[in-house]
Amino acid sequence: MTETADIVIIGAGIVGCSIAYHLAVQGAGSVLVVEKDLVCSGATGKSAGGIRQQFATDLNVRLSLESLKMFHRMQDELGVDPAFRQVGYLFMATTPRELEMFRQQAEFQQRYGIPVRIVSPEDIRRIVHYVRLDDIIGGVYCPADGYAAPYEVTMGYASAARRLGVRIHEQRAVTGVLREGGRAAGVETSRGPIHAPIVVNAAGPEGGLIGEMAGVDVPVKPYRRQIFVTGPLAEFTEEPPLTIDYHRSWYFRAEMGGCLFSGPKDEESTFNTNVDWEHLAESVATAVARVPILEEAEIKRGWAGSYDISPDNNAILGAVPALPGFYLATGHSGHGFMHGPATGKLMAELILTGKTSMDISSLSLDRFRTGKPVREPMTMHEA
Ligand SMILES: Cc1cc2nc3c(=O)[nH]c(=O)nc-3n(C[C@H](O)[C@H](O)[C@H](O)COP(=O)(O)OP(=O)(O)OC[C@H]3O[C@@H](n4cnc5c(N)ncnc54)[C@H](O)[C@@H]3O)c2cc1C
């Protein structure tokens, strides 16, 4: 029997599940999510869960503001606690150039009513007294930022979508994208074809591979990123903000009373997501240099996942004019968790009505052809 759907979504990370849920809420017909592994087993499940409003472009700020509202009402809307902890985000600067950039961006963000402010080393000491500050000349702090639980949020969207009739097929890999008469016509999978006039590529770091299957150049590549977590620390009883050493592109936050901190980063693209324990000593040395109390801490666990990087470190959202019926919501470049809620809502609007309540055209695939990349200095340094 021929298997069909009105809309097939490839990938059940936060982006695919949020799109599926919002499609169902907005009255789409039959929606089928195809996931090669399990819900939330990709980049989303490996994420640090950071949620910030500190962006430098209008659209990214708006995606953050809209998503923030959605995180706040998630308990009522989805019936799950996203464990959203509004502990703030603190970026620390080492050079005058960095601090000047923070200042300019803070002024830009304040125009949106975001409670972000420039802080002195003394202010930073009051916020996180155990951080070594001798080379830090200031920072930028937004107490309304924070982090939430990626698994709970994604499962929340998946469960709510299922309740509204969405089908989610796990352990079913997409192996090809069907085309018919110059349009997308469904997907080939490890369990047979699914015919559908609309196909959404929400495959995260594997968005480029799905693009290849469709004959569309989707410039998204995976880059390994790692995280380590220590056992409980007395100093972390009061939660610190998610704190970023901008110059060294290193961050930490609290996790279950211990410290979660960033580990090594691969410069070359790879699908490898094994933890690189060989470089653990180096990672710990970087961490201890900035947060000396970590010298006493025990590393309890670590994991690695893929950043979903596009050429300008920003998401690729929208329809693909060269292949009608094929949509992209991939390449979030390390901020896909925080923007996942709004992305889902906007992509659903686009698919169902051809219009969106927020103009997302600056994130279209076309920007790479027309030479209009999105500039986001903070994102380049990843946190
Ligand atoms: C270590 C780390 C820390 C991060 N920290 C943050 C953070 O603090 N804040 C933040 O906002 N973001 C963070 N990110 C980035 C964030 O995780 C991603 O941007 C986001 O999860 C992307 O969501 P997604 O749904 O697009 O991708 P994914 O979660 O990867 O979902 C895509 C899904 O597609 C499936 N798939 C792929 N190919 C196929 C196929 N052929 N057939 C069927 N299914 C397929 C995959 O199995 C996967 O489940 C971090 C990422 C990492 C690795």
The ligand as an SDF file (V2000), in Angstrom:
LIG
                    3D

 53 58  0  0  0  0  0  0  0  0999 V2000
   27.6440   20.6030   22.5660 C   0  0  0  0  0  0  0  0  0  0  0  0
   26.5380   21.4670   22.0110 C   0  0  0  0  0  0  0  0  0  0  0  0
   26.0660   22.5580   22.7560 C   0  0  0  0  0  0  0  0  0  0  0  0
   25.0470   23.3580   22.2410 C   0  0  0  0  0  0  0  0  0  0  0  0
   24.5610   24.3800   23.0260 N   0  0  0  0  0  0  0  0  0  0  0  0
   23.5130   25.1230   22.5740 C   0  0  0  0  0  0  0  0  0  0  0  0
   22.9360   26.1230   23.4100 C   0  0  0  0  0  0  0  0  0  0  0  0
   23.3780   26.3640   24.5180 O   0  0  0  0  0  0  0  0  0  0  0  0
   21.8470   26.7900   22.9350 N   0  0  0  0  0  0  0  0  0  0  0  0
   21.3350   26.5530   21.6860 C   0  0  0  0  0  0  0  0  0  0  0  0
   20.3670   27.2060   21.2920 O   0  0  0  0  0  0  0  0  0  0  0  0
   21.8790   25.6150   20.8710 N   0  0  0  0  0  0  0  0  0  0  0  0
   22.9450   24.9030   21.2860 C   0  0  0  0  0  0  0  0  0  0  0  0
   23.4870   23.9380   20.4850 N   0  0  0  0  0  0  0  0  0  0  0  0
   23.0040   23.8120   19.1090 C   0  0  0  0  0  0  0  0  0  0  0  0
   21.6910   23.1020   19.0800 C   0  0  0  0  0  0  0  0  0  0  0  0
   21.8370   21.8640   19.7200 O   0  0  0  0  0  0  0  0  0  0  0  0
   21.2240   22.9070   17.6280 C   0  0  0  0  0  0  0  0  0  0  0  0
   21.3050   24.1340   16.9100 O   0  0  0  0  0  0  0  0  0  0  0  0
   19.7910   22.4260   17.6050 C   0  0  0  0  0  0  0  0  0  0  0  0
   19.6340   21.3390   18.4710 O   0  0  0  0  0  0  0  0  0  0  0  0
   19.3870   22.0250   16.1980 C   0  0  0  0  0  0  0  0  0  0  0  0
   18.1450   21.3610   16.2900 O   0  0  0  0  0  0  0  0  0  0  0  0
   17.6610   20.5030   15.0690 P   0  0  0  0  0  0  0  0  0  0  0  0
   16.3300   19.9790   15.4160 O   0  0  0  0  0  0  0  0  0  0  0  0
   17.8100   21.3180   13.8320 O   0  0  0  0  0  0  0  0  0  0  0  0
   18.7530   19.3500   14.9240 O   0  0  0  0  0  0  0  0  0  0  0  0
   18.8600   17.9190   15.6500 P   0  0  0  0  0  0  0  0  0  0  0  0
   18.5310   17.9880   17.0790 O   0  0  0  0  0  0  0  0  0  0  0  0
   20.1940   17.3610   15.2840 O   0  0  0  0  0  0  0  0  0  0  0  0
   17.7240   17.0900   14.9530 O   0  0  0  0  0  0  0  0  0  0  0  0
   17.8690   16.6160   13.6370 C   0  0  0  0  0  0  0  0  0  0  0  0
   17.3860   15.1820   13.6190 C   0  0  0  0  0  0  0  0  0  0  0  0
   17.4120   14.7280   12.2590 O   0  0  0  0  0  0  0  0  0  0  0  0
   17.6820   13.3570   12.2830 C   0  0  0  0  0  0  0  0  0  0  0  0
   18.1580   12.9710   10.9500 N   0  0  0  0  0  0  0  0  0  0  0  0
   19.2950   13.3410   10.3240 C   0  0  0  0  0  0  0  0  0  0  0  0
   19.4000   12.7540    9.1410 N   0  0  0  0  0  0  0  0  0  0  0  0
   18.2900   11.9810    8.9880 C   0  0  0  0  0  0  0  0  0  0  0  0
   17.8300   11.1010    7.9870 C   0  0  0  0  0  0  0  0  0  0  0  0
   18.5430   10.8720    6.8610 N   0  0  0  0  0  0  0  0  0  0  0  0
   16.6570   10.4620    8.1530 N   0  0  0  0  0  0  0  0  0  0  0  0
   15.9110   10.6720    9.2910 C   0  0  0  0  0  0  0  0  0  0  0  0
   16.3110   11.4780   10.2920 N   0  0  0  0  0  0  0  0  0  0  0  0
   17.4940   12.1340   10.1460 C   0  0  0  0  0  0  0  0  0  0  0  0
   18.7550   13.2330   13.3480 C   0  0  0  0  0  0  0  0  0  0  0  0
   18.8490   11.9020   13.8400 O   0  0  0  0  0  0  0  0  0  0  0  0
   18.2990   14.2320   14.3840 C   0  0  0  0  0  0  0  0  0  0  0  0
   17.5460   13.6220   15.4190 O   0  0  0  0  0  0  0  0  0  0  0  0
   24.5010   23.0970   20.9600 C   0  0  0  0  0  0  0  0  0  0  0  0
   24.9660   22.0030   20.2200 C   0  0  0  0  0  0  0  0  0  0  0  0
   25.9600   21.1870   20.7340 C   0  0  0  0  0  0  0  0  0  0  0  0
   26.4420   20.0250   19.9160 C   0  0  0  0  0  0  0  0  0  0  0  0
  1  2  1  0
  2  3  1  0
  2 52  2  0
  3  4  2  0
  4  5  1  0
  4 50  1  0
  5  6  2  0
  6  7  1  0
  6 13  1  0
  7  8  2  0
  7  9  1  0
  9 10  1  0
 10 11  2  0
 10 12  1  0
 12 13  2  0
 13 14  1  0
 14 15  1  0
 14 50  1  0
 15 16  1  0
 16 17  1  0
 16 18  1  0
 18 19  1  0
 18 20  1  0
 20 21  1  0
 20 22  1  0
 22 23  1  0
 23 24  1  0
 24 25  2  0
 24 26  1  0
 24 27  1  0
 27 28  1  0
 28 29  2  0
 28 30  1  0
 28 31  1  0
 31 32  1  0
 32 33  1  0
 33 34  1  0
 33 48  1  0
 34 35  1  0
 35 36  1  0
 35 46  1  0
 36 37  1  0
 36 45  1  0
 37 38  2  0
 38 39  1  0
 39 40  1  0
 39 45  2  0
 40 41  1  0
 40 42  2  0
 42 43  1  0
 43 44  2  0
 44 45  1  0
 46 47  1  0
 46 48  1  0
 48 49  1  0
 50 51  2  0
 51 52  1  0
 52 53  1  0
M  END
$$$$
